[in-house]
Amino acid sequence: MVGEKVLVVEDERVVARDIEKRLKKLGYFVVASVASGEEALQKAADLRPDLVLMDIQIKGEMDGIETAEQIRTELDIPVIYLTAYADEDTLQRAKVTEPFGYIVKPFDERDLHVAIEVALRRRLAEAAVRVALKKEKELSELKSRFWSMVVHEFRNPLASILSSAQLLERHGHDLVEERRREYLYLIQNSIRSLDSLLNDILHLSQAERQVLEFDPQPIQLESFCQQTIEEMLFSTGFSHQIIFNPQGSFKDVCLDQKLLWHILTNLLSNAIKYSPQGGVIYLDVICPNGEVIFRIKDSGIGIPPEDQQHLFQPFHRAENVGSIPGTGLGLTMVKSCLDLHHGEISFESEVGRGTTFTVKLFSSCRVPN
């Protein structure tokens, strides 16, 4: 591992120079050579070497073992002891500090080189293990959040369905037609919420398992967008208006229809969900220079600045959504589909004034490089 930075801690100046020469000959970079524990701690903190070669008998109030222990625990820098002392007591004290190697003087370049390479590779291996453990912990926490979210999101619509059905069963003959329709509408809306949640979970699972594939084909883009809008309006009870504004020619457009459907339905669903009843949503579609640009604009609640950097993380929901139902999976699904489609997404948002998402897709019947 040529070029790694090494700090030498040796109080014998002649020995220190010899070590420096050998290290440079082997291809390592000596960041500094110091004689005391206090200097070693300061240099290690300032220069952040990849490795410290530490003599046990050094100048200052701390010996090499005490210094190595602080460097290891406070700075997480591996230490190799380089000393003429190999008695049992010294070895036992050194073991406690968990050194990455122990070389007894006199030594040759091969011993030095092998000890350093082993130490550096061990450091990389330990770092990889720490990263793996961190990811495992994050995954465990994510799964826990997932199941908590699923239980919570299922419980609310199921409770609404059950209570509405019980009221209709017990008092249906006494209810006026308008009230009966309200209960039926509540049941239908709750079922739609459950269906949406199941679809979100299923589609995200497919994306993560790479079941979804990128398969661009020629597409009648304008009619596809119009049909998607009609589906969205029907599924939401025509509570909002969606204005479709196609610009330019859609001839010879090739996109993955399945991925595009997931992208548009999730973005339009969010625009409807977070806009006031009767609000207007705009869908602009532009085809410049082999790209297709989709722009979805609403005048809803907007996204707080502190939430914007977490927008595409699973289960994350902005702090201002209040009681508006949702899972925090829609935009995660959008991002997964865009990655498969080699696309890009950006957005502009202001709290209380709405959000605009812009999606750029590469329009071609071949996979881009």
N, C-alpha and C positions, 0 to 999 in steps of 0.2 A: 504494500500500500504506500507507494512512493509519494512524497510530498506532504505527509502528515506532520503536524506541528508537535514538537517535543520540547518540554521544559526540563533542563538539567539542574539538579540540586546537589552540589558537591562543593565541600569547603576546601579541598586541595586544588589549588589553581592549575597545577600541571596536569593532574588527573582530569580535571574538568575540560581542559583544552584538548586532551587526547580523546575524550569521549565525544566532544563536539566534532572533531575531525572525522572520527569513525562514523558518526551519525550522518554527516554530510556526504561522506563517501558512499554510504548505503542509500542515499537519496532522500533522507528526512530533512526537515527544516527546523533548525534549533531557534526557538523564539527568544530564549534567554538562558543564561547560566548564572545561578545565584548560590550563595554560600550559607544562608541561614533559613530557618523555618519561617520567620516573619516575612522575609523577602519572597520566599516561595509562595506563601499564601497570597501576597499582594500581586505578584506576577501572574499566578494562576487565575485570579479573579479578573485581572485586566486583560490578559492575552488569550485566555480560554484555549490552552493547548489541547491536543487530542490525547496526549500521554505525558506522564511525569516520570522521569528517572530519578529516584530518590536514594541518596546515601543515608544510612541510619545515623551515623555520627556526624553531625553538622553543627555549625555555630548557632548561637542564640539560646534562648531559654527553652525552646522546644527541640527535641531530637527529631529524627526523620520519621519515626513511627507516629508520634503525636501529630506532626505536620501532615503526614499522609492521611491520617484518620479524618482530620478536618477537611482536607481537599476532597476526599472521597464522599463524605457525608454532606458537606455544604455546596460543593461545586459539581459533584458527580463526574469527576475526571479520574480515569484509571491510573494506578500507580504501580511501577515496578521498582522493587528494592534492588539497589546496586551497592553491595557492601562487602567488606572483608570480614565482617563478624557473622558467624554462623553457629553460635552456641545455642543450646536448647532454650534458655530463657528468652533470648532475643527472637528466636523463631516463633515461640509461643505468643509473644507480644505482637509480632508482625502478623500472625495469622488472624488475630482479632480484627485487624483493619481490612481484611479481605483484599489483599493485594492481587494484581493481575500477573505477577511474576516475581522471582527472587533469583538474582544472579550474584554469585560469589566471586569476588576479585581473587586473582587475576582472571580475565575472561578473554575470549577471542571474538572477532567480528561475527562469526557464524552464530555463536551463542547469543550475542546481543541481537542480531537480526531476527533469529527464530523467536526469542522472547518477546520482542516488540510486535512482530506480526501476529503471534498468538494472542497477545493482549488486545491488539486493535480489532482482530476478528471476533474475539470474545465480547468486546464492547459493542460491536455491531449486532451480534447475536442477542445480547441482552436488550439492546434498544428495540430490536424486532419483536422480542417477547413482550416487552412493555407495551408496544403499539398494539400487538395482538390482544393482550389482556384488556387494554383500554377499549378496543373495538368490541370485544366480547361483552364488556360491561355496558357499553352504549347500546348494543343490540339487545341485551337483556332488559335494560330500562325502556327501550323502544317497544319491545314486545309487551312489557307490563303496561305501558301507556296505551298501546293498541287495544289490549283486552279491556282495560278500564273504559276506553272510549267506546268500544263496541257495545259493552253492557249498557253504558249510559245512553248512547244514541238509539239503541233498540228499545230500551225501557220506556222512554217518553212516548213514542208513537204507539207502542203496544198498549200502554196504559190508556191513551186516548181512544184507541179502537175498542178496548174492553169496556171502558166507562160509557162510551156512546152506544155500543151494542146493548149494554144492560139497560140503559135509559129507554132505548127504543123498545126493548122487550117488555119492560115493566109499565112504561107509561105511553107507549106509542099510540094507543087509541085515544088518549087524552090530549095529545100534542097537536098544535095547529100545523098546517102543512109547511109553513115557513120554518118552524123550529125543527121539524123532522128532516127537512132538507139540509139544515145546518149540521145536524148530527151525521147525516150521510156524507156530506161534503168533508167533514172532519175525518171520518173513516177513510174516505178515498185519499185525502191529502196525506194522512199518516201512512197509508200503504205505499204511496209514491215515495215518501221519505225513506221507508225501509228498502224499497226497490233501488233507490238511488244509492243508499249506503252499501247494499250488497254489490251493486255494479262497481262502485268505487273500489271496494276491497278486491273484487275479482280481477278487475283490469290492472290495478297496481300490482297484484300478485303475479299476473301474467307478464307484466313488463319486467319485474325484478327477476323472474325465472327465464326471461328472454323468450317466452312463448310468442310474444308479439314480434313480428319481423317487418323489415322495411321492404315493401314490394310496390314500387311506383308503377302506375299504369295510367294510360290516357284517361282523363276525367272531364266530364261536362261540368265545369266548376260552377258556373252560374246557377244551373238547375240544382246542383248538389247543395249549394248554400241556401237556396230558397226552400228546398225540402227540409234541411236541417232547422231552419228558422221556424217552419210550420210545426215540426215536431216539438221544438222547444216551447212554442206558444201554446200548443195543445196540452203538453204535459204540465204546464204551469197555470192552466186555466185562463189563458189570455188576459193575465193580470197586467201585462206590460205591452208596449209597442216596440217592435224591432224594425228599424229602417235600414234596408239593404241598399248599399251604394256601390255597384260594380263600376270600375274604371279601367278602360283599355280593353284590349282584345285577349280573350281567354283561349284562343286557338292553340292547339298543340301543347296544352298544359298536362304534365305528368306528375301526379302526386300519389301517395299511399292513402287511399280513401278511408281505410279503417283508422289509421293514426290521425288523419285529419278530422274525422268525426269525433274522436275523443278530445282533441284539442279544442275544436269549436264549441262542442256541447258543454264542456267544463267552463270555458271562459264566458260563454253566453249565460250559463246557469248562474255563475257568480255575479255577473252584471245585473241579472234580474233579481237575485236574492238580496243583494245589498243596495238596491235602488228602491225609492219609495213606490208604493202602489200606484200603478198607472204611469210610471216613469217611461222615458224613451231611451232605448238602447240603439246605438249606431254600429253597423257592421260595414266597414269599407274594405273592398278588395281591389288591389292594384297589381298589375303584372308588368313590371319593368325589367328588361334585360335578363331574361331567364330566371327571374325570381317571382314568387307570389307573396305579396304582403297583405296580411290581414290586420285590420285595426278595429278593436272592439272598445267602444267608448260608452261610459255610463255617467250619470250625475248623482251617484249614490253617496254612501257614507265616507268613502275614501279610506286610505291605508295610513295609519300613523307612521311617521318616520322611523321610530324605534322598531317597528315590526317589519319594515320593508326588506331588511337584510335576511330575514328568516322566512320569507314568503313561500319558498319552494320546499321547505323542510316538512316531512310528514307530520301530520297532526297539529301543526302550528296554526293558530287562529289569532287574528289581530285583537287587541284589547278592547276595541270599540264595537265588536259584533253584538255584544249584549246577548239577548235571548234568541237571536236568529240562528236556526238550526244549521248544523254543518259538521263535517268530520275533519277538515284540514287536509284532505287527501286530493282534492280536485287539482290544485296547482302542481302537486307532486306528480300526478298522472300526466299533466300537460308537459312538464319538464322531461319526463321519461320518454314520452312520444316524440318530443322535439329532438332529443338526443338520438333516437333511432332514425329520425327523418333528417338528421344533419341540419337542423334548423336553429334559429335564434329567437329569443324573446326578450323584450324590454317593456318597461312600463313607466308611466308618470301618474302620480296620484297626489291629491291634496284632501285632507280631512274636510268633510262636509261639502266638497265640490266635485267629487267623482274620481274615476280612474280610467286610464286608457292603456290597454295592452296592445303591443305591436309584435306580430309574429312574422318572421321571414323564413320562407321555405325555398329550397332549391328545386326548381321545376325541371325535371329531366327523367327520362325513362331508363336511366342508368344510375348506379350508386356513385356519388361524388367521391373523389380521392381525398 
